[in-house]
């Protein structure tokens, strides 16, 4: 998932050389946020069962 998100970030910036690490770091952060959001929603749903 991170690799795919990093690829799309690179694509948006025209695959310019030199931004690969930033693409990866930002993609990691994005996936982490989405994962945490999904996890907290699952926990919230379980508490209301």
N, CA, C and O of each residue as an XYZ file, in Angstrom:
196
protein
N       0.829     -1.197      0.000
C       0.000      0.000      0.000
C       0.872      1.259      0.000
O       0.576      2.236     -0.687
N       1.938      1.214      0.775
C       2.826      2.377      0.834
C       3.482      2.615     -0.521
O       3.556      3.750     -0.992
N       3.952      1.547     -1.137
C       4.609      1.686     -2.443
C       3.652      2.285     -3.472
O       4.039      3.141     -4.267
N       2.422      1.836     -3.450
C       1.437      2.353     -4.400
C       1.150      3.836     -4.138
O       1.072      4.630     -5.075
N       0.996      4.199     -2.877
C       0.752      5.598     -2.538
C       1.951      6.463     -2.927
O       1.778      7.578     -3.420
N       3.167      5.954     -2.706
C       4.380      6.698     -3.079
C       4.460      6.869     -4.592
O       4.861      7.924     -5.084
N       4.079      5.835     -5.319
C       4.078      5.920     -6.783
C       3.149      7.040     -7.258
O       3.530      7.846     -8.107
N       1.947      7.087     -6.719
C       0.990      8.108     -7.141
C       1.465      9.512     -6.764
O       1.216     10.471     -7.494
N       2.146      9.630     -5.627
C       2.722     10.930     -5.262
C       3.783     11.334     -6.280
O       3.824     12.484     -6.717
N       4.641     10.387     -6.657
C       5.686     10.668     -7.651
C       5.057     11.035     -8.990
O       5.528     11.939     -9.680
N       4.010     10.341     -9.346
C       3.322     10.626    -10.605
C       2.774     12.051    -10.610
O       2.891     12.765    -11.605
N       2.172     12.460     -9.487
C       1.603     13.816     -9.402
C       2.668     14.893     -9.556
O       2.371     15.992    -10.023
N       3.901     14.592     -9.169
C       4.962     15.590     -9.296
C       5.800     15.360    -10.546
O       6.889     15.918    -10.680
N       5.292     14.535    -11.464
C       5.941     14.331    -12.754
C       7.181     13.465    -12.706
O       8.029     13.552    -13.594
N       7.302     12.632    -11.687
C       8.451     11.729    -11.519
C       9.790     12.468    -11.517
O      10.811     11.915    -11.925
N       9.778     13.707    -11.059
C      11.018     14.484    -10.980
C      11.989     13.797    -10.020
O      11.598     13.325     -8.952
N      13.246     13.752    -10.416
C      14.273     13.110     -9.606
C      14.513     13.904     -8.334
O      14.519     15.135     -8.352
N      14.709     13.197     -7.233
C      15.071     13.840     -5.988
C      13.970     13.884     -4.945
O      14.224     14.294     -3.812
N      12.776     13.483     -5.280
C      11.688     13.536     -4.311
C      11.224     12.169     -3.842
O      10.195     12.055     -3.176
N      11.972     11.135     -4.183
C      11.533      9.771     -3.894
C      11.391      9.498     -2.398
O      10.406      8.904     -1.961
N      12.368      9.931     -1.627
C      12.310      9.690     -0.183
C      11.127     10.422      0.444
O      10.419      9.862      1.280
N      10.917     11.662      0.043
C       9.764     12.417      0.553
C       8.451     11.748      0.164
O       7.515     11.692      0.962
N       8.385     11.236     -1.078
C       7.178     10.521     -1.515
C       6.910      9.348     -0.587
O       5.779      9.131     -0.154
N       7.962      8.595     -0.286
C       7.819      7.397      0.543
C       7.397      7.770      1.958
O       6.476      7.169      2.509
N       8.062      8.753      2.544
C       7.757      9.158      3.923
C       6.327      9.680      4.026
O       5.613      9.348      4.972
N       5.912     10.485      3.071
C       4.545     11.003      3.100
C       3.526      9.893      2.870
O       2.447      9.905      3.462
N       3.864      8.940      2.019
C       2.967      7.804      1.781
C       2.834      6.959      3.041
O       1.735      6.520      3.379
N       3.951      6.727      3.742
C       3.898      5.983      5.006
C       2.979      6.668      5.999
O       2.145      6.025      6.637
N       3.135      7.965      6.125
C       2.303      8.725      7.063
C       0.828      8.641      6.675
O      -0.041      8.496      7.535
N       0.556      8.735      5.377
C      -0.828      8.655      4.897
C      -1.438      7.295      5.219
O      -2.564      7.220      5.710
N      -0.706      6.230      4.947
C      -1.214      4.882      5.215
C      -1.372      4.664      6.717
O      -2.348      4.054      7.153
N      -0.423      5.155      7.510
C      -0.539      5.044      8.966
C      -1.809      5.733      9.463
O      -2.538      5.181     10.287
N      -2.071      6.946      8.955
C      -3.287      7.671      9.365
C      -4.538      6.884      8.989
O      -5.463      6.761      9.792
N      -4.566      6.353      7.771
C      -5.735      5.596      7.332
C      -5.912      4.324      8.157
O      -7.031      3.935      8.491
N      -4.799      3.692      8.476
C      -4.842      2.474      9.280
C      -5.362      2.766     10.684
O      -6.204      2.036     11.208
N      -4.854      3.841     11.289
C      -5.315      4.224     12.626
C      -6.786      4.608     12.612
O      -7.530      4.267     13.531
N      -7.204      5.314     11.575
C      -8.595      5.709     11.454
C      -9.487      4.477     11.358
O     -10.513      4.395     12.033
N      -9.102      3.533     10.534
C      -9.868      2.301     10.394
C      -9.892      1.496     11.670
O     -10.918      0.916     12.024
N      -8.771      1.456     12.362
C      -8.673      0.724     13.617
C      -9.553      1.351     14.688
O     -10.239      0.640     15.422
N      -9.539      2.652     14.781
C     -10.354      3.314     15.802
C     -11.835      3.158     15.492
O     -12.650      3.052     16.408
N     -12.188      3.143     14.226
C     -13.591      2.931     13.863
C     -14.029      1.521     14.223
O     -15.148      1.323     14.697
N     -13.154      0.532     14.003
C     -13.486     -0.847     14.353
C     -13.690     -0.985     15.856
O     -14.643     -1.626     16.298
N     -12.793     -0.383     16.648
C     -12.917     -0.436     18.100
C     -14.200      0.245     18.543
O     -14.891     -0.246     19.436
N     -14.522      1.372     17.924
C     -15.742      2.103     18.251
C     -16.961      1.236     17.951
O     -17.901      1.199     18.744
N     -16.954      0.548     16.829
C     -18.081     -0.298     16.454
C     -18.242     -1.453     17.421
O     -19.367     -1.810     17.771
N     -17.131     -2.052     17.865
C     -17.198     -3.177     18.784
C     -17.759     -2.755     20.139
O     -18.456     -3.537     20.786
N     -17.469     -1.548     20.572
C     -17.973     -1.084     21.874
C     -19.478     -0.895     21.850
O     -20.117     -0.938     22.901
N     -20.054     -0.690     20.691
C     -21.487     -0.422     20.597
C     -22.282     -1.655     20.199
O     -23.442     -1.546     19.803
N     -21.672     -2.814     20.302
C     -22.391     -4.053     19.965
C     -23.071     -4.616     21.181
O     -23.724     -5.655     21.098
